[in-house]
Amino acid sequence: MNKGKKLHIAGLMFILTVSLLPFFGAETHPVKAQLIPAPTTKMETKFIVYPDGWVSTGALINQTVPSYPQYGPPPPTGYATLKFGWDGLLKASVDSVYTLPKENVKDFPLNSTTLSIHARKLGDTVTSQINATVTMPSSVRSAFPFNMTDLSLVSDYQAGKINGNLTIIVAGYPAGPIDFSGNRTHISLTGTAIVPFLSFQGVTIDRTMVVQVLNYLILNFTGRDPGSLWDVTDGVAEISSFSNTTTFNDNYASVSFEMQIQGDFIGSLSKLPFPIFGVPVPESLMAKALNSTLDKVQRDTVQLAYTYSDGKLVYKETTIVTTTDFTEDLQDILTSIPDMPYSLKALIDALLGKIYASIDSAELSATYSLVGEFVKEGRITFALDMTFGGDLNEELNYIRAKVLSYYMATLPTWVPVPWQSTFINETLVDVGRLKLSFNVTTSSVVLGWENLRVLPPKDVINATHFKLKRFFNLTYAPPTYETPVKITVEGGNNVTHTVSLYRPSNVPAPNSATNSKTMVWENQTLSGIQDLTFKIEPVITGPLAAGTITNPALVTEANPFTIDASEEAMTTLIINSISAPATIIVRNQTEAPGVMSAPATFSMLGTYVEVLSSEEVDVNATIRINYTPEQLAAAGIDESTLKIHYWDADLEDWVEVDTQVNAEEHYAWATIDHFNIWGLFGQPVAPFWTQWWFYAIIGVVIVVVAGAFILMRKQKTAVHKTPEVTSETDKPTSNTLYLF
């Protein structure tokens, strides 16, 4: 597998961690203020506990936002969602729309800017496009040089080299095009500049000034003397040569020139301050990062234009980047940070040195624009779709384990390791169906998530009973009047078992309950229900075969997932592809309520076969139902008529599927696209006197017997009735033929 974007996956882990903080630390402190009342917060949590110990968690946190115009403009409003889901591969999508109120966009540049960004990753290649238009405010457009200058810049960078040209037109006089080309250590500039003679704001540009400026460039800015480019840049860049041919006219000067600049341009950028968390990045490390970044750029094109007539600045850029060896380069850069503790380097090596998942493909779109016909507001949109290769859950659990282990190992020796850290480190996470949401209105902020599945260590009582004492005891915060907490606990079920809830006396009575499946507490703490007991009870009895698919991407025709139920139901299920993780069972059903015994003139061979799934999935599979010659004989079924059917509950009838029969090994098989109740049916063997061959034989026998009878009769007639010859004329002639 190609090593993917660890930063992306670490970013998702960060989102999950931040989202879980309210859940694991529900303690709230009411704001005490004289002028601004404290916002009110409501919190709901929901837990669905499954027989295998997995817990599906959800929460909704709603905080009111009082409106006080005197304290500033209203906040942006909008929503953001993150959804994970399965479609053969694990996919994730982010969708966000926010509106900036008119008070926030009334000033430059938000009141005159449009921006769009589009990026796509496919395999190891990322292609991005940026388009932006900015209209300069009148205060800028009326000032020099924006009030009389047009500008055009085009550049093309690929294979480590850059080429392009720059054209500047001032008061109708073109300076250019100026062609440039170069690489990381050399730049060449050639072109012709038209310098108009004019007076502006007390400055007169004439022949004398042009000569003075050119002489200054030649005498002072070239070489390595004081005041030169070498001196100004501390030896980073040097003008190695500068030549010009100048022609003077009545109203302007035409300057044709050629300039060569050499230096360490990456080094010059590395000297700029780039602090991370307030700490300056060393020049050597920044240089390594910049060189690595440029190595990844396959091509970059830029177009920049400004026209003073409308004051618009237009920017377009297209970039193609390869992500090959990205992880190795990032690992090398991060571990090169000076004075980094060995334990932290070991953590970085562990996180970036082992890859369980990657982003195989992604598409991003972001825009900013003004909306509204009369009252303008700002609109920000963001959309991201990703498809993951490998096992993202394995990646997230690996990152969690390494980070928490690092945290516990670096604690001072006199500080005991919190039991919560060890507990969380032993808890698995599944984000396959996670949904995060964040909504902001003028009056509230709502944060929520659904279907975040965790597998915490259980507190086992016996084979059928367990508690989640430590899981519910991760937070100690008591509820407050300002923060009512609603807790819902449900017993979940899979294909074979279900969970019932039992409340011992030390668990507060719920405010409402549905049998033993659901309990709801109002204004309760999680630690208060830590002794809630969960009982595992069977849903399906009898022999069955089952299998669980955790990563559908690994199930292919070349690597199918097989459930052998030949002993339980004389059936083998071969799954070639499946859209989502699921547990599948195959079992024998002697009776199926509501199912008609057999279709039309068919007879059933054996018993029903029921295939069940814990999730709704799209599937491509082969079902193979075995039978024996003894079953055929006992049922009186013709082997050549065997057909597999499934029961259609909507039609209330059996539906035949295309079936193949292996008479040598005695099984029938069919390709199926869903799970259901299946049966093997065939036509009864017809009595021999109803078969066509029986009538054919009878017909042949009748013909033979009739022919023999006629032959015998004629032979007898020929013996007893032979005519007597009395004269020569009665003798037969040569052309007369007698048969008898």
ROVEX-422221 format. One line per 3 residues: number of its first residue (from 1); for each residue x, y negated, z negated of C-alpha. Coordinates in steps of 0.2 Angstrom, whole numbers. Layout:
NUM> X,Y,Z; ...
END
This chain:
1> 0,0,0; 6,-17,4; 11,-27,-12
4> -3,-40,-13; -6,-56,-22; -2,-54,-40
7> -6,-72,-44; -24,-70,-37; -27,-55,-47
10> -20,-63,-63; -31,-78,-59; -46,-67,-59
13> -40,-60,-76; -38,-77,-83; -56,-81,-77
16> -63,-66,-86; -53,-70,-102; -59,-87,-103
19> -77,-81,-100; -76,-69,-114; -69,-81,-127
22> -87,-87,-132; -92,-69,-134; -78,-64,-145
25> -77,-80,-154; -95,-86,-157; -92,-97,-171
28> -98,-115,-168; -95,-131,-178; -108,-144,-177
31> -102,-161,-171; -103,-174,-184; -105,-191,-176
34> -114,-207,-180; -117,-213,-163; -119,-198,-152
37> -129,-183,-158; -121,-166,-157; -127,-156,-142
40> -138,-141,-146; -132,-124,-140; -142,-108,-137
43> -133,-91,-135; -140,-74,-129; -130,-58,-128
46> -135,-41,-121; -127,-24,-123; -132,-8,-113
49> -124,7,-121; -122,22,-110; -119,40,-115
52> -101,41,-109; -97,26,-121; -96,12,-107
55> -105,-4,-112; -112,-16,-100; -111,-34,-107
58> -120,-50,-103; -121,-67,-111; -130,-84,-108
61> -124,-99,-116; -134,-115,-114; -128,-131,-121
64> -138,-148,-119; -129,-163,-113; -137,-179,-119
67> -137,-194,-107; -129,-210,-113; -126,-221,-98
70> -117,-234,-109; -103,-221,-112; -99,-219,-93
73> -106,-212,-77; -116,-196,-77; -106,-180,-74
76> -106,-170,-58; -120,-158,-56; -120,-141,-47
79> -116,-123,-49; -103,-110,-46; -105,-91,-46
82> -92,-76,-44; -99,-60,-39; -91,-43,-37
85> -99,-29,-28; -96,-13,-18; -98,-9,0
88> -86,5,2; -73,-7,-4; -73,-18,-19
91> -78,-36,-13; -79,-53,-22; -87,-69,-18
94> -86,-86,-25; -100,-99,-21; -100,-117,-28
97> -109,-133,-24; -106,-149,-34; -114,-166,-32
100> -104,-182,-38; -116,-196,-43; -116,-212,-34
103> -107,-220,-48; -92,-208,-46; -90,-211,-27
106> -93,-230,-25; -74,-233,-24; -60,-229,-12
109> -56,-215,-7; -71,-205,-12; -83,-217,-3
112> -75,-216,14; -67,-198,15; -72,-182,23
115> -62,-166,20; -63,-148,26; -52,-134,22
118> -53,-116,30; -41,-102,27; -42,-83,31
121> -31,-69,26; -30,-53,36; -17,-41,32
124> -1,-50,28; -5,-66,38; -14,-81,31
127> -20,-94,43; -26,-111,36; -34,-127,44
130> -36,-144,36; -46,-158,43; -47,-175,35
133> -54,-192,39; -51,-207,29; -58,-225,33
136> -48,-238,25; -57,-252,15; -58,-269,22
139> -45,-275,10; -32,-263,17; -37,-265,35
142> -35,-284,35; -17,-283,28; -1,-280,38
145> 3,-268,46; -14,-260,46; -22,-274,54
148> -12,-273,70; -4,-256,71; -9,-239,79
151> 0,-224,74; 2,-206,81; 12,-192,74
154> 13,-174,81; 24,-160,74; 27,-142,77
157> 37,-131,65; 41,-113,69; 55,-101,67
160> 64,-113,55; 64,-127,67; 54,-143,69
163> 50,-153,85; 38,-168,87; 36,-186,92
166> 30,-202,83; 22,-217,92; 19,-233,84
169> 10,-248,93; 12,-265,84; 2,-279,91
172> 1,-270,108; 20,-266,109; 24,-248,108
175> 38,-241,97; 40,-224,105; 37,-211,108
178> 51,-206,96; 56,-188,98; 63,-179,84
181> 69,-161,81; 79,-152,68; 80,-139,54
184> 84,-138,36; 101,-147,38; 100,-157,54
187> 88,-170,61; 89,-178,78; 80,-194,83
190> 79,-201,101; 67,-214,108; 63,-232,113
193> 56,-245,102; 48,-261,108; 51,-275,95
196> 39,-290,98; 45,-308,94; 33,-316,82
199> 31,-324,66; 21,-316,52; 19,-322,34
202> 34,-333,35; 45,-320,43; 51,-323,61
205> 56,-309,71; 67,-314,86; 83,-309,95
208> 94,-314,81; 85,-304,68; 85,-288,80
211> 104,-290,82; 106,-292,63; 96,-277,59
214> 105,-266,72; 122,-271,66; 117,-268,48
217> 112,-250,52; 128,-247,61; 140,-255,49
220> 131,-251,32; 118,-237,34; 129,-224,43
223> 144,-215,37; 148,-214,18; 151,-232,13
226> 142,-240,-1; 124,-244,4; 124,-230,17
229> 111,-216,17; 124,-205,10; 127,-217,-5
232> 108,-220,-7; 104,-201,-8; 118,-196,-19
235> 126,-186,-4; 111,-177,0; 109,-184,18
238> 121,-193,30; 118,-203,47; 132,-195,56
241> 130,-205,72; 119,-219,78; 120,-227,96
244> 108,-239,104; 105,-249,120; 96,-265,118
247> 87,-275,131; 81,-292,127; 66,-300,136
250> 57,-316,133; 44,-309,121; 51,-293,115
253> 67,-282,113; 68,-265,120; 79,-254,109
256> 84,-236,115; 93,-226,102; 99,-209,96
259> 102,-205,78; 109,-189,70; 106,-185,52
262> 114,-171,43; 111,-165,25; 103,-153,13
265> 85,-158,14; 79,-144,3; 92,-150,-10
268> 85,-168,-9; 67,-161,-12; 73,-151,-26
271> 80,-166,-35; 62,-173,-36; 54,-171,-53
274> 42,-156,-53; 37,-152,-71; 28,-136,-76
277> 19,-138,-92; 29,-154,-95; 46,-145,-93
280> 56,-150,-78; 60,-136,-65; 79,-134,-63
283> 85,-140,-45; 92,-122,-41; 75,-114,-45
286> 66,-127,-35; 77,-125,-20; 75,-106,-21
289> 56,-108,-21; 56,-121,-7; 67,-110,4
292> 56,-95,0; 41,-105,5; 48,-111,21
295> 53,-93,25; 35,-87,24; 29,-101,36
298> 28,-94,54; 21,-109,61; 14,-126,56
301> 7,-140,67; 2,-157,61; -7,-171,70
304> -9,-188,61; -17,-204,69; -22,-221,63
307> -31,-234,74; -33,-252,67; -49,-255,77
310> -59,-244,66; -47,-242,51; -48,-223,52
313> -34,-211,47; -36,-194,55; -26,-179,49
316> -26,-161,55; -15,-147,51; -14,-128,55
319> -3,-116,46; 1,-98,48; 10,-90,34
322> 16,-72,31; 14,-64,13; 27,-50,17
325> 38,-48,2; 29,-62,-8; 29,-52,-24
328> 47,-48,-23; 52,-67,-20; 40,-73,-34
331> 48,-60,-46; 65,-66,-41; 61,-84,-43
334> 52,-82,-60; 66,-71,-68; 79,-84,-62
337> 72,-97,-74; 87,-102,-86; 86,-97,-104
340> 71,-86,-102; 70,-73,-116; 74,-55,-110
343> 57,-49,-116; 48,-62,-105; 58,-57,-90
346> 54,-39,-94; 35,-43,-94; 37,-52,-77
349> 46,-37,-70; 33,-25,-76; 18,-36,-70
352> 25,-39,-53; 35,-23,-51; 19,-12,-51
355> 5,-15,-39; -12,-6,-41; -23,-18,-30
358> -21,-31,-17; -32,-43,-7; -33,-35,10
361> -43,-49,17; -50,-66,12; -59,-81,19
364> -60,-98,10; -70,-113,15; -70,-130,6
367> -78,-147,10; -80,-164,4; -92,-176,12
370> -105,-190,8; -123,-186,8; -139,-196,7
373> -147,-208,19; -148,-223,8; -140,-219,-9
376> -123,-210,-5; -117,-196,-16; -102,-185,-15
379> -104,-166,-11; -91,-153,-14; -93,-135,-7
382> -82,-120,-10; -84,-103,-4; -72,-88,-5
385> -75,-70,0; -62,-57,-4; -60,-38,0
388> -48,-28,-12; -38,-13,-7; -32,-1,-21
391> -40,-1,-38; -43,-18,-45; -50,-12,-62
394> -33,-2,-64; -24,-18,-60; -33,-28,-73
397> -32,-15,-86; -13,-14,-82; -11,-32,-84
400> -21,-33,-100; -11,-19,-108; 6,-27,-103
403> 2,-44,-109; -6,-38,-125; 9,-27,-129
406> 21,-41,-125; 11,-52,-137; 11,-39,-151
409> 29,-35,-149; 34,-54,-150; 25,-57,-166
412> 37,-61,-181; 41,-46,-191; 32,-53,-206
415> 16,-56,-196; 5,-40,-196; -2,-36,-179
418> -21,-40,-179; -31,-24,-177; -42,-33,-164
421> -27,-34,-153; -24,-16,-154; -42,-12,-151
424> -44,-24,-136; -28,-16,-129; -37,1,-130
427> -52,-5,-121; -54,-3,-103; -63,-16,-91
430> -73,-13,-76; -78,-28,-65; -85,-19,-51
433> -102,-27,-53; -98,-42,-63; -107,-58,-60
436> -101,-75,-67; -111,-91,-66; -109,-109,-71
439> -122,-122,-69; -121,-140,-73; -137,-152,-73
442> -139,-169,-80; -145,-162,-96; -137,-145,-99
445> -122,-134,-96; -126,-115,-93; -112,-102,-93
448> -117,-84,-91; -111,-67,-85; -119,-50,-81
451> -113,-32,-79; -95,-34,-87; -92,-16,-91
454> -80,-11,-105; -75,5,-113; -71,2,-131
457> -64,16,-143; -79,24,-151; -82,28,-169
460> -87,46,-167; -99,54,-180; -102,71,-172
463> -104,78,-154; -120,68,-151; -119,53,-162
466> -107,38,-162; -105,20,-167; -97,5,-160
469> -92,-2,-177; -75,-10,-172; -82,-17,-155
472> -97,-26,-164; -85,-32,-178; -73,-42,-167
475> -81,-58,-172; -86,-63,-189; -94,-80,-186
478> -111,-82,-195; -125,-90,-185; -129,-108,-188
481> -145,-118,-187; -138,-127,-172; -133,-111,-163
484> -146,-98,-163; -139,-82,-156; -151,-68,-148
487> -144,-51,-147; -152,-37,-137; -145,-19,-138
490> -152,-6,-126; -149,13,-124; -143,16,-106
493> -144,32,-96; -135,41,-82; -141,55,-72
496> -140,68,-85; -141,60,-102; -149,45,-111
499> -145,35,-127; -157,32,-141; -154,19,-155
502> -155,22,-173; -154,9,-187; -147,13,-204
505> -153,4,-219; -138,-8,-219; -142,-15,-202
508> -155,-29,-202; -172,-25,-195; -174,-31,-177
511> -187,-44,-173; -194,-33,-160; -191,-15,-154
514> -197,-4,-140; -197,14,-146; -179,19,-149
517> -172,12,-133; -172,-7,-136; -169,-18,-151
520> -169,-37,-152; -162,-48,-166; -164,-67,-167
523> -151,-78,-175; -140,-63,-179; -121,-59,-179
526> -113,-45,-170; -104,-40,-185; -121,-38,-194
529> -126,-23,-182; -109,-15,-182; -117,1,-190
532> -130,4,-177; -130,22,-172; -131,29,-154
535> -138,46,-151; -134,55,-134; -149,65,-128
538> -151,76,-112; -162,71,-98; -159,85,-87
541> -158,103,-93; -152,119,-84; -137,123,-74
544> -130,109,-63; -113,103,-55; -108,85,-57
547> -94,74,-51; -90,55,-53; -83,44,-40
550> -74,29,-48; -65,22,-32; -76,24,-16
553> -61,17,-5; -52,34,-9; -67,44,-2
556> -64,47,17; -67,61,30; -49,65,28
559> -50,65,9; -68,70,5; -76,72,-12
562> -83,89,-15; -95,95,-28; -95,114,-28
565> -112,120,-35; -112,137,-26; -115,145,-43
568> -128,133,-50; -138,130,-34; -129,140,-20
571> -125,123,-13; -109,113,-9; -110,94,-6
574> -95,86,4; -95,67,3; -86,59,17
577> -90,41,12; -99,31,-2; -103,13,-4
580> -101,12,-23; -95,21,-39; -107,34,-44
583> -110,50,-54; -118,63,-43; -126,79,-49
586> -132,95,-39; -144,106,-47; -156,121,-44
589> -175,117,-45; -187,131,-45; -201,119,-46
592> -202,101,-40; -218,92,-46; -228,84,-32
595> -218,93,-19; -227,103,-6; -221,121,-6
598> -216,123,13; -218,113,29; -231,119,42
601> -227,138,47; -210,138,38; -206,149,23
604> -194,144,10; -178,153,7; -171,152,-11
607> -176,137,-21; -175,118,-20; -159,109,-22
610> -160,92,-30; -145,79,-27; -146,64,-39
613> -135,49,-40; -133,37,-55; -133,22,-43
616> -141,17,-27; -128,21,-13; -126,22,5
619> -118,39,9; -111,50,23; -111,68,17
622> -112,86,22; -124,98,12; -121,116,14
625> -134,128,7; -129,147,6; -140,162,7
628> -138,181,8; -145,194,20; -154,201,6
631> -164,185,4; -168,184,22; -174,202,22
634> -184,199,6; -192,183,13; -194,190,30
637> -186,175,38; -178,174,55; -160,168,53
640> -160,159,69; -175,148,64; -167,141,48
643> -168,122,45; -164,111,31; -177,98,26
646> -179,84,13; -194,79,4; -201,61,9
649> -211,55,-6; -218,41,5; -224,53,19
652> -228,66,6; -221,79,18; -205,88,22
655> -193,80,35; -182,91,46; -164,86,49
658> -152,93,62; -146,109,55; -132,121,60
661> -131,139,55; -116,149,52; -123,167,53
664> -106,175,49; -103,167,33; -122,165,29
667> -124,146,26; -134,132,34; -127,114,35
670> -132,97,39; -125,79,39; -135,68,27
673> -136,49,23; -145,49,6; -148,60,-9
676> -165,69,-12; -174,85,-14; -168,98,-1
679> -174,115,4; -169,128,17; -184,134,27
682> -186,147,41; -199,155,52; -205,172,47
685> -199,187,57; -213,191,70; -220,209,71
688> -212,219,86; -229,221,95; -230,202,96
691> -213,199,104; -211,197,123; -198,210,124
694> -211,223,117; -223,218,131; -209,219,144
697> -205,237,139; -223,242,139; -225,235,156
700> -210,244,163; -216,261,155; -233,259,163
703> -225,255,180; -214,270,178; -227,282,173
706> -239,276,186; -226,278,200; -222,296,194
709> -240,300,194; -243,294,211; -228,304,217
712> -234,320,210; -251,318,217; -244,315,235
715> -232,330,233; -247,342,229; -257,335,244
718> -243,338,256; -242,357,250; -260,361,251
721> -266,352,267; -252,354,280; -260,354,297
724> -260,370,308; -251,368,325; -262,376,339
727> -255,369,355; -240,360,362; -249,344,362
730> -252,345,343; -234,344,339; -228,328,332
733> -219,316,343; -201,309,339; -208,292,333
736> -220,300,320; -214,299,302; -222,311,288
739> -219,307,270; -227,323,263
END
